[in-house]
Amino acid sequence: MNYAHPEVLVDTQWVAEHLSDRAAGTLCHRKVRIIETDMDITVYNSGHIPGAIFWNAFTTIMQPDYRFNFDSSAFSELLARSGIANDNRVGQGYCYPFPP
């Protein structure tokens, strides 16, 4: 598959190597934040990447009419509420357990 910006993609090895990175001079501000998105928190609660943030697709990122909310101020508020700042690298994943 061709991506417009493949340099922004990471793999599980990169996540494992950088998940505990901290911002300079801090002990608690993570540089890497992982967002796990699903329609139900059950899979997230059964096991997720340490420190990952859960976003419910229906209640967190979609509008009541089920369209994605691309309003920049609403998205900025969501990021701030999730502890994500301008200096974070953010990875997003889907929680659904695909069969082997």
Residue frames as qw, qx, qy, qz and C-alpha x, y, z in Angstrom:
[[0.000, 0.890, 0.456, 0.000, 0.00, 0.00, 0.00],
 [0.410, 0.353, -0.016, 0.841, 1.28, 3.48, -0.83],
 [0.291, -0.781, -0.430, 0.347, 1.01, 6.22, 1.76],
 [0.245, 0.915, 0.054, 0.316, 1.34, 9.94, 1.10],
 [0.064, -0.792, 0.475, -0.379, 3.66, 10.29, 4.13],
 [0.892, -0.097, -0.440, 0.048, 5.10, 6.89, 5.09],
 [0.365, 0.353, -0.523, 0.684, 7.60, 8.62, 7.40],
 [0.417, -0.399, 0.280, -0.767, 4.80, 9.18, 9.93],
 [0.906, -0.156, -0.275, -0.280, 4.01, 5.46, 10.28],
 [0.152, -0.558, 0.766, -0.282, 5.53, 3.41, 13.08],
 [0.715, -0.034, -0.676, -0.175, 5.51, -0.28, 13.86],
 [0.779, -0.584, -0.194, -0.123, 5.10, -2.18, 17.11],
 [0.775, -0.044, -0.208, 0.595, 8.88, -2.31, 17.64],
 [0.178, 0.458, -0.057, 0.869, 9.10, 1.50, 17.52],
 [0.545, -0.644, -0.143, -0.517, 6.22, 1.77, 20.01],
 [0.880, -0.370, -0.237, 0.180, 7.94, -0.70, 22.37],
 [0.644, 0.106, -0.149, 0.743, 11.22, 1.25, 22.17],
 [0.098, 0.337, -0.018, 0.936, 9.67, 4.71, 22.71],
 [0.455, -0.631, -0.561, -0.284, 6.64, 4.16, 24.93],
 [0.596, -0.637, -0.321, 0.369, 8.48, 5.20, 28.08],
 [0.411, 0.312, 0.034, 0.856, 10.14, 8.29, 26.55],
 [0.231, -0.788, -0.438, 0.365, 9.65, 11.35, 28.76],
 [0.252, 0.909, 0.060, 0.327, 9.85, 15.03, 27.92],
 [0.524, 0.321, -0.389, 0.686, 13.15, 16.66, 28.91],
 [0.010, -0.296, 0.431, -0.852, 13.23, 17.66, 32.57],
 [0.685, -0.229, 0.098, -0.684, 10.07, 15.78, 33.56],
 [0.191, -0.176, 0.954, -0.153, 9.29, 12.46, 35.14],
 [0.443, 0.351, 0.755, -0.333, 5.66, 12.14, 34.15],
 [0.495, 0.653, -0.028, -0.572, 5.08, 13.91, 30.81],
 [0.731, 0.094, 0.628, 0.250, 5.12, 11.17, 28.18],
 [0.053, 0.472, -0.438, -0.764, 6.43, 12.13, 24.75],
 [0.259, -0.010, -0.833, -0.489, 4.55, 9.28, 23.09],
 [0.516, 0.107, 0.517, -0.674, 0.80, 8.81, 23.58],
 [0.072, -0.077, -0.918, -0.382, -1.17, 5.92, 22.14],
 [0.547, 0.102, 0.196, -0.807, -4.89, 6.28, 21.50],
 [0.067, 0.108, 0.980, 0.153, -6.95, 3.11, 21.24],
 [0.452, 0.123, -0.032, -0.883, -10.31, 3.64, 19.58],
 [0.082, -0.193, -0.966, -0.148, -13.32, 1.34, 19.59],
 [0.424, -0.437, -0.350, -0.712, -17.07, 1.44, 20.01],
 [0.809, -0.527, -0.195, -0.174, -16.93, -0.41, 23.33],
 [0.109, -0.787, 0.545, -0.267, -14.40, -0.24, 26.17],
 [0.946, -0.227, 0.180, -0.143, -14.56, -4.01, 26.86],
 [0.880, 0.321, -0.109, 0.332, -11.57, -4.98, 24.70],
 [0.181, 0.732, -0.333, 0.566, -9.51, -2.04, 26.01],
 [0.581, -0.600, 0.343, -0.429, -10.28, -3.09, 29.59],
 [0.993, -0.081, 0.087, -0.002, -9.22, -6.67, 28.87],
 [0.721, -0.286, 0.266, 0.572, -5.74, -5.50, 27.89],
 [0.395, 0.907, 0.094, 0.111, -4.15, -2.54, 26.16],
 [0.594, 0.424, -0.241, 0.640, -0.81, -0.87, 25.56],
 [0.473, -0.513, -0.431, 0.572, 0.42, 0.53, 28.89],
 [0.138, -0.435, -0.072, 0.887, -0.57, 4.18, 29.24],
 [0.054, 0.286, 0.666, 0.687, -2.87, 4.08, 26.22],
 [0.304, 0.205, 0.270, -0.890, -5.85, 6.41, 26.14],
 [0.233, 0.380, 0.885, 0.136, -9.27, 5.02, 25.21],
 [0.286, 0.223, -0.089, -0.928, -11.52, 7.02, 22.89],
 [0.473, 0.396, 0.771, -0.160, -15.01, 5.66, 22.31],
 [0.213, 0.141, 0.580, 0.774, -15.67, 6.20, 18.61],
 [0.105, -0.671, -0.649, -0.343, -19.34, 7.04, 19.15],
 [0.362, -0.862, -0.337, 0.115, -19.10, 9.26, 22.22],
 [0.513, -0.581, 0.119, 0.620, -15.65, 10.81, 21.86],
 [0.247, -0.296, 0.467, 0.796, -14.91, 11.56, 18.21],
 [0.047, 0.386, 0.742, 0.546, -18.25, 11.44, 16.44],
 [0.286, -0.093, 0.084, -0.950, -21.09, 13.92, 16.43],
 [0.539, 0.130, 0.642, -0.529, -24.63, 12.84, 17.43],
 [0.760, 0.493, -0.013, -0.423, -25.44, 12.24, 13.73],
 [0.900, -0.109, 0.366, 0.208, -22.45, 9.80, 13.55],
 [0.579, 0.748, -0.103, 0.309, -20.30, 12.06, 11.38],
 [0.704, -0.126, -0.240, 0.656, -16.71, 12.55, 12.48],
 [0.165, -0.962, -0.158, 0.152, -16.19, 15.80, 14.32],
 [0.700, 0.261, 0.060, 0.662, -13.47, 17.63, 12.39],
 [0.113, -0.957, -0.074, -0.256, -14.02, 20.94, 14.18],
 [0.554, 0.426, -0.456, 0.551, -10.51, 22.08, 15.13],
 [0.247, -0.531, 0.407, -0.701, -11.50, 23.61, 18.47],
 [0.896, -0.250, 0.072, -0.359, -13.41, 20.46, 19.51],
 [0.909, 0.200, -0.289, 0.225, -10.44, 18.30, 18.50],
 [0.261, 0.546, -0.458, 0.651, -8.00, 20.56, 20.38],
 [0.558, -0.475, 0.301, -0.611, -10.19, 20.28, 23.46],
 [0.985, -0.065, -0.081, -0.134, -10.29, 16.48, 23.13],
 [0.712, 0.377, -0.403, 0.435, -6.50, 16.32, 22.83],
 [0.043, -0.552, 0.443, -0.705, -6.03, 18.57, 25.88],
 [0.773, -0.346, 0.167, -0.504, -8.56, 16.54, 27.89],
 [0.988, 0.067, -0.136, 0.042, -6.59, 13.40, 26.95],
 [0.603, -0.681, 0.270, 0.318, -3.29, 14.88, 28.15],
 [0.724, 0.293, 0.351, 0.516, -1.91, 15.30, 24.64],
 [0.105, -0.845, 0.041, 0.523, 0.20, 18.39, 23.98],
 [0.534, 0.805, -0.185, -0.182, 1.89, 19.85, 20.91],
 [0.045, 0.681, -0.731, -0.014, 5.17, 18.12, 21.79],
 [0.705, -0.091, 0.678, -0.187, 3.67, 14.61, 21.89],
 [0.262, 0.202, -0.803, -0.496, 3.96, 11.97, 19.22],
 [0.667, 0.061, 0.424, -0.609, 0.61, 10.28, 18.91],
 [0.124, 0.090, -0.930, -0.333, -0.17, 6.81, 17.67],
 [0.661, 0.042, 0.186, -0.726, -3.69, 5.59, 17.06],
 [0.098, 0.096, -0.978, -0.157, -4.89, 2.04, 17.00],
 [0.689, -0.185, -0.256, -0.653, -8.13, 0.16, 16.84],
 [0.414, -0.372, 0.725, -0.406, -8.91, -2.18, 19.74],
 [0.890, 0.127, 0.005, -0.438, -11.00, -4.72, 17.86],
 [0.495, -0.397, 0.766, 0.102, -9.46, -8.21, 18.26],
 [0.650, 0.446, -0.416, -0.454, -9.06, -9.63, 14.79],
 [0.961, -0.128, 0.231, -0.086, -9.10, -13.44, 14.59],
 [0.424, -0.540, 0.621, 0.379, -5.75, -15.16, 13.93]]
